[in-house]
Amino acid sequence: MSDDDALSRAVDALARYLVGGTSLSETLRHVAELTVDAIPPADFAGITLLIDGRPATGVFTDPEASEIDQAQYDTGRGPCVQAFDMGEVILIRSTNDDRRFPQFSRRARSHGIHSTLSMPLAVADQRLGALNLYSRRLDSFHDDEIAAATRFASQAAVVLANAHSYSASVELNQQLRTAMVSRETIDLARGIIIANTRSTADEAFQLLVDESQKTNTKLRDVANSVVATATRRRLAT
């Protein structure tokens, strides 16, 4: 498969993700697999992502990628981490000779990897991760391979950027829905208090606030309790 054909398939994978046909991890893994297909020196690939606030190899075409990368996550130094943090292309022509990342290179050699290429995944100024290629041959990645890897990294970055935007949108919508439900419940509880105590709307609301502070309970939970109690009483009569 040519890199143009593989890139076209990567774009198709991106489109399928954007319309909800596949999960983010499946799409990124497919992009990684296509990258390996299009860049023959690469024996396998991995994608470094932030998982629970820490860098980790969340996507890979071979589990050895995750095992190799753990050395750099343990030390905080390695090509994937630097590509991620600094937005730089990091090339290791020979893990036998590399002196920049000794722990990573040692682990890579133990898995038979002798050269690597790490590409930043970024959109505008937003750094999202790194696409990492591993080869069992020395000095495997040159200008053509770097150019092809750059093209695939750009597609993976778009997938991630859209996933981040989608996730943020879903979270915001959920927060808005929660706020609306909370507001409705608080208003209902305030109405119940007004009916039972003949207090004003402001006085009823203050009663809810006072109970919230006294019991160290969220205001919406106090309101839920008031509504639930009134409902039980009504059903019991």
Residue pairs with C-beta under 8 A, 6 or more apart in sequence:
1 37
1 38
2 38
3 38
3 39
3 148
3 151
5 38
6 34
6 35
6 37
6 38
6 152
7 34
7 38
7 148
7 151
7 152
7 155
9 30
9 34
10 30
10 31
10 34
10 35
10 152
10 155
10 156
11 155
13 22
13 27
13 30
13 31
13 34
13 155
13 159
14 27
14 31
14 155
14 158
14 159
16 22
16 27
17 23
17 24
17 26
17 27
17 159
17 162
17 163
18 162
22 30
24 159
24 160
24 163
25 58
25 59
27 159
28 47
28 58
28 59
28 156
28 159
28 160
29 59
29 60
29 61
31 152
31 155
31 156
31 159
32 45
32 46
32 47
32 59
32 60
32 61
32 131
32 156
33 45
33 61
34 152
35 42
35 45
35 131
35 133
35 148
35 149
35 152
36 42
36 43
36 44
36 45
36 61
36 133
38 148
38 152
39 133
39 141
39 145
39 148
39 149
39 152
41 115
41 133
41 135
41 137
41 140
41 141
41 145
42 117
42 133
42 134
42 135
42 140
42 141
42 145
43 62
43 113
43 134
43 135
43 136
44 60
44 61
44 62
44 64
44 65
44 133
44 134
45 60
45 61
45 65
45 131
45 132
45 133
45 134
46 57
46 59
46 60
46 61
46 62
46 65
46 66
46 69
46 80
46 132
46 134
47 57
47 58
47 59
47 60
47 121
47 129
47 130
47 131
47 132
47 156
48 55
48 56
48 57
48 58
48 69
48 80
48 81
48 83
48 84
48 118
48 129
48 130
48 132
49 55
49 56
49 57
49 58
49 59
49 128
49 129
49 160
50 56
50 129
51 58
54 73
55 73
55 80
55 81
55 84
56 66
56 69
56 73
57 65
57 66
57 69
57 70
57 80
57 132
60 66
64 111
64 113
64 134
65 132
65 134
67 107
67 111
68 104
68 107
68 108
68 111
68 113
68 134
69 78
69 80
69 104
69 132
70 107
71 78
71 103
71 104
71 106
71 107
72 78
72 79
72 80
72 81
72 101
72 103
72 104
73 81
74 103
75 103
75 104
77 101
77 103
77 104
78 101
78 103
78 104
79 90
79 91
79 92
79 101
79 104
79 116
79 118
79 132
80 90
80 118
80 130
80 132
81 130
82 88
82 90
82 118
83 89
83 90
83 118
83 119
83 120
83 130
83 132
84 120
84 121
84 127
84 129
84 130
85 127
86 120
87 120
87 122
87 127
88 120
89 117
89 118
89 119
89 120
89 146
89 150
90 116
90 117
90 118
91 115
91 116
91 117
91 118
91 141
91 146
92 98
92 100
92 101
92 105
92 108
92 115
92 116
92 117
93 115
93 138
93 139
93 141
94 114
94 115
94 138
94 139
95 105
95 106
95 108
95 109
95 113
95 114
95 115
95 116
96 105
96 109
96 114
96 138
98 105
108 114
108 116
108 134
112 136
113 134
113 135
113 136
114 135
114 136
114 137
114 138
114 140
115 135
115 137
115 138
115 139
115 140
115 141
116 132
116 133
116 134
116 135
116 141
117 132
117 133
117 135
117 140
117 141
117 145
117 146
117 149
118 130
118 131
118 132
118 133
119 130
119 131
119 132
119 133
119 146
119 149
119 150
119 152
119 153
120 127
120 129
120 130
120 153
121 127
121 128
121 129
121 130
121 131
121 153
121 156
121 157
121 160
122 128
122 157
123 157
123 158
123 160
123 161
126 161
126 164
128 157
128 160
128 161
128 164
129 156
129 157
129 160
131 149
131 152
131 153
131 156
133 141
133 145
133 149
135 141
141 149
181 220
182 219
182 220
182 223
185 220
185 223
185 224
185 227
186 205
186 208
186 219
186 220
186 223
188 223
188 227
189 208
189 222
189 223
189 224
189 226
189 227
190 201
190 204
190 205
190 208
190 223
191 204
192 226
192 227
192 230
193 199
193 204
193 207
193 208
193 226
194 200
194 201
194 204
197 203
197 204
197 207
199 207
208 219
208 222
208 223
208 226
209 219
211 217
211 222
212 218
212 219
212 221
212 222
215 222
